[in-house]
Amino acid sequence: MNYNKQKGVGLVEVLVALLLLAIAVLGFAALQLKAVDASLEASKQVIGLTIARDLAERMRANPQAVRDGNYNVGALTIPTEDVATTAGDAASIAEQDLNNAAVQAKNNGMNLSIADCPTGNTRQCIYVAWEETTLADSQGVESCIKDGVYVKGSHCLFLEAY
């Protein structure tokens, strides 16, 4: 009997190894894409939270307008003219604060709304949404939060204010 000993690697083994390598590379690429997407979402959350905190601090500095309900306006519209920079009474300061926040949000591809908090107390919440989530449609803040829980797939946050 004549036995030939195989030397080297067969073609099938090479193809299997290449297939495994290709699957690993595709998995790594998918992981990188997810990481980039998560990083972008985190960046939007930081910007949105910064805008909401800025508006909350402005509300804290103007308690008379908060008591009068000048900040509880629902979805904010973008001002069509330049925002005034002169101070006036509490209501005009509140309007100026809301206009500034609306412009900041628009410049970052976001939209704002101020409404009652879903927690059931008398506080107001500042809602910030971006990408396809909008607070100005018929659903309003329910496109972001419904029954105190974030809506699945929404891109938004809310901050409890005064």
Residue frames as qw, qx, qy, qz and C-alpha x, y, z in Angstrom:
[[0.000, 0.887, 0.462, 0.000, 0.00, 0.00, 0.00],
 [0.413, 0.234, 0.022, 0.880, 1.10, 3.42, -0.89],
 [0.196, -0.832, -0.463, 0.234, 0.04, 6.20, 1.43],
 [0.337, 0.512, 0.052, 0.788, 0.53, 9.80, 0.33],
 [0.313, -0.568, -0.468, 0.600, 0.82, 12.26, 3.15],
 [0.176, 0.869, 0.323, 0.330, -0.87, 15.53, 2.49],
 [0.473, -0.220, -0.158, 0.838, 1.30, 18.59, 2.98],
 [0.014, -0.123, -0.147, -0.981, 0.00, 22.16, 3.32],
 [0.340, 0.334, 0.533, -0.699, -3.55, 23.40, 3.54],
 [0.290, 0.386, 0.811, 0.329, -6.41, 22.37, 1.28],
 [0.026, -0.295, -0.326, -0.898, -8.52, 24.80, -0.71],
 [0.465, -0.621, -0.566, -0.280, -11.63, 24.10, 1.36],
 [0.567, -0.524, -0.374, 0.514, -9.86, 25.02, 4.59],
 [0.269, -0.042, 0.092, 0.958, -8.65, 28.29, 3.05],
 [0.214, -0.439, -0.475, -0.732, -12.16, 29.17, 1.87],
 [0.554, -0.636, -0.537, 0.022, -13.64, 28.42, 5.30],
 [0.505, -0.378, -0.216, 0.745, -10.98, 30.58, 6.96],
 [0.098, 0.136, 0.254, 0.953, -11.68, 33.43, 4.53],
 [0.368, -0.571, -0.567, -0.465, -15.42, 33.14, 5.17],
 [0.575, -0.608, -0.444, 0.321, -14.87, 33.35, 8.92],
 [0.390, -0.202, -0.018, 0.898, -12.56, 36.33, 8.48],
 [0.060, -0.344, -0.421, -0.837, -15.11, 38.10, 6.27],
 [0.476, -0.658, -0.551, -0.189, -17.87, 37.56, 8.84],
 [0.561, -0.497, -0.302, 0.589, -15.61, 38.90, 11.60],
 [0.248, -0.007, 0.154, 0.957, -14.72, 42.02, 9.58],
 [0.238, -0.496, -0.504, -0.665, -18.40, 42.68, 8.78],
 [0.559, -0.642, -0.513, 0.112, -19.28, 42.28, 12.46],
 [0.475, -0.345, -0.145, 0.796, -16.56, 44.72, 13.45],
 [0.066, 0.209, 0.323, 0.921, -17.76, 47.24, 10.84],
 [0.395, -0.616, -0.556, -0.394, -21.34, 46.94, 12.12],
 [0.581, -0.568, -0.399, 0.425, -20.10, 47.48, 15.66],
 [0.339, -0.120, 0.046, 0.932, -18.24, 50.61, 14.57],
 [0.136, -0.417, -0.454, -0.776, -21.36, 51.98, 12.87],
 [0.523, -0.662, -0.532, -0.064, -23.39, 51.39, 16.03],
 [0.545, -0.420, -0.242, 0.684, -20.72, 53.16, 18.07],
 [0.158, 0.105, 0.215, 0.958, -20.76, 56.18, 15.76],
 [0.329, -0.548, -0.535, -0.552, -24.58, 56.28, 15.91],
 [0.590, -0.622, -0.465, 0.221, -24.54, 56.08, 19.72],
 [0.448, -0.224, -0.080, 0.862, -21.92, 58.84, 19.86],
 [0.032, -0.308, -0.351, -0.884, -24.06, 61.11, 17.68],
 [0.483, -0.627, -0.542, -0.283, -27.14, 60.42, 19.82],
 [0.593, -0.503, -0.354, 0.520, -25.16, 61.20, 22.99],
 [0.283, 0.004, 0.093, 0.955, -23.95, 64.44, 21.44],
 [0.244, -0.484, -0.448, -0.711, -27.54, 65.45, 20.62],
 [0.585, -0.619, -0.521, 0.052, -28.61, 64.61, 24.17],
 [0.505, -0.328, -0.210, 0.770, -25.87, 66.81, 25.63],
 [0.065, 0.171, 0.240, 0.954, -26.81, 69.73, 23.37],
 [0.408, -0.546, -0.547, -0.485, -30.52, 69.27, 24.12],
 [0.605, -0.569, -0.467, 0.303, -29.89, 69.11, 27.85],
 [0.379, -0.138, -0.070, 0.912, -27.73, 72.24, 27.67],
 [0.143, -0.346, -0.354, -0.857, -30.52, 74.15, 25.92],
 [0.556, -0.582, -0.548, -0.230, -33.11, 72.88, 28.42],
 [0.590, -0.437, -0.380, 0.563, -30.93, 73.74, 31.43],
 [0.211, 0.067, 0.067, 0.973, -30.28, 77.22, 30.06],
 [0.337, -0.461, -0.410, -0.711, -34.01, 77.82, 29.69],
 [0.641, -0.541, -0.538, 0.081, -34.68, 76.37, 33.16],
 [0.479, -0.267, -0.256, 0.796, -32.15, 78.78, 34.67],
 [0.031, -0.227, -0.215, -0.949, -33.78, 81.66, 32.83],
 [0.517, -0.541, -0.527, -0.402, -37.13, 80.54, 34.25],
 [0.630, -0.445, -0.469, 0.431, -35.62, 80.40, 37.74],
 [0.312, -0.096, -0.077, 0.942, -34.38, 83.96, 37.32],
 [0.276, -0.159, -0.236, -0.918, -37.88, 85.17, 36.36],
 [0.009, 0.216, 0.927, -0.307, -40.23, 83.73, 39.02],
 [0.361, 0.400, 0.273, -0.797, -43.00, 86.27, 38.35],
 [0.514, 0.339, -0.492, -0.616, -43.40, 85.07, 34.75],
 [0.242, 0.032, -0.970, 0.007, -43.37, 81.44, 35.94],
 [0.152, 0.311, 0.728, -0.592, -46.18, 82.19, 38.41],
 [0.435, 0.472, 0.044, -0.765, -48.14, 84.03, 35.71],
 [0.779, 0.264, 0.569, -0.006, -47.79, 81.06, 33.32],
 [0.348, 0.828, -0.238, -0.370, -45.84, 82.99, 30.68],
 [0.049, -0.509, 0.831, 0.221, -43.48, 80.05, 30.15],
 [0.489, 0.161, 0.850, -0.110, -46.17, 77.35, 29.79],
 [0.378, 0.557, -0.184, -0.716, -46.66, 77.85, 26.06],
 [0.900, 0.297, 0.308, -0.082, -46.52, 74.40, 24.45],
 [0.776, 0.208, 0.283, 0.524, -44.40, 74.02, 21.32],
 [0.182, -0.714, 0.082, 0.671, -42.13, 76.98, 20.68],
 [0.640, 0.709, 0.251, 0.156, -42.16, 78.70, 17.33],
 [0.608, -0.038, 0.115, 0.785, -39.09, 80.21, 15.74],
 [0.043, 0.792, 0.187, -0.580, -39.20, 84.02, 15.81],
 [0.631, 0.624, 0.342, 0.308, -39.38, 85.63, 12.38],
 [0.175, 0.906, -0.138, 0.360, -37.47, 88.72, 13.44],
 [0.419, 0.374, -0.603, 0.567, -34.38, 89.35, 15.53],
 [0.590, -0.555, -0.559, 0.176, -34.73, 88.58, 19.21],
 [0.114, -0.900, 0.060, -0.415, -34.83, 91.71, 21.35],
 [0.652, 0.068, -0.522, 0.546, -32.01, 92.17, 23.81],
 [0.117, -0.423, 0.259, -0.860, -33.58, 94.85, 25.99],
 [0.168, -0.245, -0.879, 0.373, -35.11, 94.00, 29.34],
 [0.357, -0.391, -0.228, -0.817, -38.69, 94.89, 30.16],
 [0.671, -0.338, 0.318, -0.579, -41.37, 93.50, 32.40],
 [0.524, -0.243, 0.811, -0.093, -41.50, 89.84, 33.43],
 [0.770, 0.442, 0.428, -0.171, -43.71, 88.81, 30.49],
 [0.528, 0.812, -0.231, -0.089, -41.45, 90.40, 27.87],
 [0.146, -0.629, 0.763, -0.031, -38.38, 88.82, 29.48],
 [0.685, 0.024, 0.714, -0.143, -40.13, 85.44, 29.34],
 [0.726, 0.653, 0.159, -0.142, -40.94, 85.97, 25.66],
 [0.249, 0.825, -0.506, -0.032, -37.32, 86.92, 25.00],
 [0.416, -0.413, 0.804, -0.093, -36.10, 83.81, 26.87],
 [0.766, 0.278, 0.561, -0.148, -38.44, 81.57, 24.87],
 [0.604, 0.785, -0.082, -0.113, -37.37, 83.14, 21.58],
 [0.008, 0.742, -0.671, -0.004, -33.68, 82.71, 22.44],
 [0.565, -0.183, 0.797, -0.110, -34.23, 79.06, 23.37],
 [0.768, 0.506, 0.352, -0.171, -36.20, 78.45, 20.16],
 [0.441, 0.828, -0.336, -0.081, -33.40, 79.93, 18.05],
 [0.230, -0.570, 0.787, -0.055, -30.77, 77.85, 19.90],
 [0.701, 0.083, 0.692, -0.151, -32.82, 74.71, 19.32],
 [0.704, 0.681, 0.118, -0.161, -33.39, 75.50, 15.63],
 [0.218, 0.820, -0.525, -0.064, -29.68, 76.15, 15.08],
 [0.231, -0.388, 0.889, -0.081, -28.98, 72.64, 16.43],
 [0.426, 0.007, -0.777, -0.463, -31.75, 70.89, 14.49],
 [0.143, -0.259, -0.874, 0.385, -34.02, 70.55, 17.52],
 [0.304, -0.541, -0.315, -0.718, -37.44, 71.73, 18.63],
 [0.082, 0.042, -0.685, 0.722, -38.73, 72.71, 22.06],
 [0.462, -0.555, -0.480, -0.498, -41.94, 72.57, 24.01],
 [0.009, -0.161, 0.657, -0.737, -42.89, 73.56, 27.53],
 [0.635, -0.340, -0.445, -0.532, -45.84, 71.77, 29.08],
 [0.688, -0.530, 0.299, -0.394, -47.00, 70.21, 32.32],
 [0.002, 0.450, -0.892, 0.042, -44.83, 67.37, 33.59],
 [0.686, -0.074, -0.630, -0.356, -46.06, 63.80, 33.22],
 [0.298, 0.032, -0.813, 0.500, -45.39, 63.24, 36.93],
 [0.323, -0.649, -0.668, -0.172, -48.74, 64.81, 37.80],
 [0.355, -0.550, -0.335, 0.678, -47.40, 67.64, 39.94],
 [0.201, 0.925, 0.252, -0.200, -47.77, 71.34, 39.19],
 [0.363, -0.566, 0.418, 0.611, -44.32, 71.68, 37.68],
 [0.640, 0.709, -0.093, -0.282, -43.57, 72.45, 34.07],
 [0.775, -0.173, 0.481, 0.372, -41.24, 70.36, 31.94],
 [0.249, 0.736, -0.388, -0.496, -39.01, 71.47, 29.09],
 [0.867, 0.186, 0.457, 0.070, -39.13, 68.96, 26.23],
 [0.097, 0.698, -0.518, -0.485, -36.39, 68.88, 23.59],
 [0.853, 0.234, 0.466, -0.006, -36.69, 66.69, 20.47],
 [0.045, 0.637, -0.555, -0.534, -34.51, 66.13, 17.41],
 [0.103, -0.064, 0.908, 0.402, -34.34, 64.13, 14.19],
 [0.245, -0.313, -0.707, -0.585, -37.78, 62.81, 13.16],
 [0.279, -0.567, -0.703, 0.327, -39.37, 63.41, 16.57],
 [0.024, 0.403, 0.112, 0.908, -41.35, 66.65, 16.57],
 [0.096, -0.352, -0.703, 0.610, -43.22, 68.32, 19.39],
 [0.209, 0.264, -0.022, -0.941, -45.26, 70.65, 17.20],
 [0.306, -0.120, -0.773, -0.542, -47.57, 68.11, 15.54],
 [0.627, -0.429, -0.261, -0.596, -50.99, 66.98, 16.77],
 [0.810, -0.264, -0.493, 0.180, -49.45, 64.56, 19.28],
 [0.206, -0.898, 0.216, -0.324, -47.34, 67.27, 20.90],
 [0.172, -0.631, 0.717, -0.241, -45.22, 65.98, 23.77],
 [0.870, -0.055, 0.421, -0.251, -46.85, 62.54, 23.49],
 [0.806, 0.541, -0.236, 0.045, -44.58, 61.88, 20.52],
 [0.235, 0.602, -0.640, 0.416, -41.77, 61.98, 23.10],
 [0.010, -0.082, 0.851, -0.518, -43.30, 60.80, 26.37],
 [0.601, -0.295, -0.417, -0.614, -46.58, 59.02, 26.95],
 [0.811, -0.509, -0.230, -0.174, -47.86, 58.14, 30.42],
 [0.459, -0.815, 0.353, -0.008, -44.52, 59.14, 31.93],
 [0.777, -0.160, 0.521, 0.315, -42.49, 56.75, 29.75],
 [0.043, 0.547, -0.493, -0.675, -40.34, 57.61, 26.74],
 [0.830, 0.438, 0.103, -0.329, -41.90, 56.52, 23.45],
 [0.767, -0.144, 0.514, 0.357, -39.85, 53.78, 21.80],
 [0.589, 0.392, 0.417, 0.570, -37.78, 55.14, 18.92],
 [0.029, 0.977, 0.168, 0.124, -38.24, 58.78, 19.88],
 [0.604, 0.183, -0.178, 0.755, -35.25, 61.12, 20.00],
 [0.214, -0.772, -0.084, -0.592, -36.02, 63.48, 22.84],
 [0.435, -0.136, -0.665, 0.592, -35.56, 64.30, 26.49],
 [0.276, -0.806, -0.275, -0.445, -37.37, 66.29, 29.11],
 [0.355, 0.124, -0.517, 0.769, -36.22, 68.31, 32.06],
 [0.330, -0.746, -0.577, 0.047, -38.44, 69.06, 35.02],
 [0.234, 0.372, -0.106, 0.892, -38.37, 72.79, 35.69],
 [0.018, 0.091, 0.518, -0.850, -40.30, 75.25, 37.83]]
